[in-house]
Amino acid sequence: MPGYGGAMQMGMGFAGGAGMKPQMRNAFMFGILPELVYIFVPGIFVGIANALEIGLIAMVGNLVQLGALIWWLLNMFKGLAEMRNAAGNPAFPRWPVFIPIYNWIYWLTMVPKEVAKAKQMRGLQPMHRSLALYFFFPVFALQSDLNDIAATPG
């Protein structure tokens, strides 16, 4: 089953040909909702655990938080893979997202340049979302830019 891994990667958005058009997605659901769940839901579970005096409920909140983090990371890698494909640069690195402080440099300089390149290849203005959005909600900003590329005809 050597072809199974490649098919699975393509289904998850981790592979594809250079210059491929990204998939249109709801940027809020893709980028901001996982962050909101990550931030607020564990506090709700802790509040319920304190009110009922059952500590196990707080641990369920931690599991929900872990799930939200994994959801956000998968969405981030899908968006970065689609951006790499749309820009025609399969060598664009994704590992900087795991390096503290350097990931800010990555999201504020490298990713917007690559998005501008992808937009320019599609004949759009090479403008990207605000750097403040890339700082606070990087996956949302990236998916919003990818939606601009996906909306182009052709």
ZAMARGU-4260 file (C-alpha; in steps of 0.2 Angstrom, whole numbers, plus 5000, padded with zeros to 4 digits):
<rodrens>
0) 5000/5000/5000 | 5013/5013/4996 | 5001/5025/4988 | 4990/5026/5004 | 5002/5038/5013
5) 5002/5050/4999 | 4983/5049/4997 | 4981/5052/5016 | 4992/5067/5015 | 4983/5075/5001
10) 4967/5072/5010 | 4973/5082/5025 | 4980/5096/5014 | 4998/5092/5018 | 5003/5088/5000
15) 4999/5094/4982 | 5006/5102/4967 | 5014/5118/4966 | 5003/5132/4961 | 4987/5123/4967
20) 4972/5134/4972 | 4969/5134/4991 | 4952/5128/4998 | 4940/5141/5003 | 4936/5139/5022
25) 4928/5149/5035 | 4942/5159/5043 | 4934/5161/5059 | 4930/5143/5062 | 4948/5138/5055
30) 4958/5151/5065 | 4949/5160/5079 | 4937/5147/5086 | 4951/5135/5091 | 4960/5149/5100
35) 4944/5154/5109 | 4941/5136/5115 | 4959/5134/5120 | 4958/5150/5131 | 4940/5150/5138
40) 4933/5133/5140 | 4945/5126/5153 | 4941/5141/5164 | 4922/5136/5162 | 4926/5118/5167
45) 4936/5124/5182 | 4922/5135/5188 | 4910/5120/5187 | 4923/5109/5196 | 4924/5122/5210
50) 4905/5124/5211 | 4902/5105/5212 | 4918/5102/5222 | 4923/5088/5209 | 4941/5090/5203
55) 4939/5078/5189 | 4929/5090/5180 | 4943/5102/5179 | 4954/5088/5171 | 4941/5086/5157
60) 4943/5105/5154 | 4962/5101/5152 | 4958/5088/5139 | 4947/5100/5130 | 4961/5112/5130
65) 4973/5099/5123 | 4960/5095/5109 | 4959/5113/5105 | 4978/5115/5103 | 4979/5100/5092
70) 4964/5107/5081 | 4973/5123/5080 | 4990/5115/5075 | 4982/5104/5062 | 4973/5119/5055
75) 4989/5129/5055 | 4999/5116/5045 | 4985/5114/5033 | 4985/5133/5030 | 5004/5133/5028
80) 5004/5118/5016 | 4991/5127/5005 | 5001/5143/5005 | 5017/5133/5000 | 5007/5125/4986
85) 4999/5141/4980 | 5016/5151/4981 | 5024/5136/4971 | 5038/5135/4985 | 5038/5117/4992
90) 5054/5121/5002 | 5046/5135/5012 | 5049/5129/5030 | 5036/5126/5043 | 5047/5121/5058
95) 5049/5139/5064 | 5032/5139/5072 | 5039/5128/5086 | 5054/5140/5091 | 5049/5153/5104
100) 5051/5171/5098 | 5057/5166/5081 | 5039/5160/5077 | 5034/5179/5079 | 5047/5183/5066
105) 5041/5169/5055 | 5023/5175/5056 | 5027/5193/5054 | 5040/5193/5040 | 5041/5176/5031
110) 5023/5171/5029 | 5016/5188/5023 | 5030/5188/5010 | 5025/5171/5004 | 5007/5175/5004
115) 5011/5191/4994 | 5020/5180/4981 | 5005/5168/4980 | 4993/5182/4977 | 5005/5190/4964
120) 5005/5173/4955 | 4986/5173/4954 | 4986/5191/4947 | 4980/5199/4964 | 4987/5214/4973
125) 5001/5207/4983 | 4994/5214/4999 | 4992/5203/5015 | 4981/5205/5031 | 4987/5217/5045
130) 5003/5212/5054 | 4993/5214/5070 | 4981/5200/5064 | 4996/5189/5059 | 5003/5192/5077
135) 4987/5188/5087 | 4978/5177/5076 | 4990/5170/5063 | 4980/5155/5057 | 4965/5167/5054
140) 4975/5180/5045 | 4983/5166/5034 | 4966/5158/5030 | 4959/5175/5026 | 4973/5178/5013
145) 4971/5160/5006 | 4952/5164/5004 | 4956/5179/4993 | 4967/5168/4982 | 4954/5154/4982
150) 4941/5166/4976 | 4950/5171/4960 | 4943/5163/4945 | 4954/5150/4936
</rodrens>
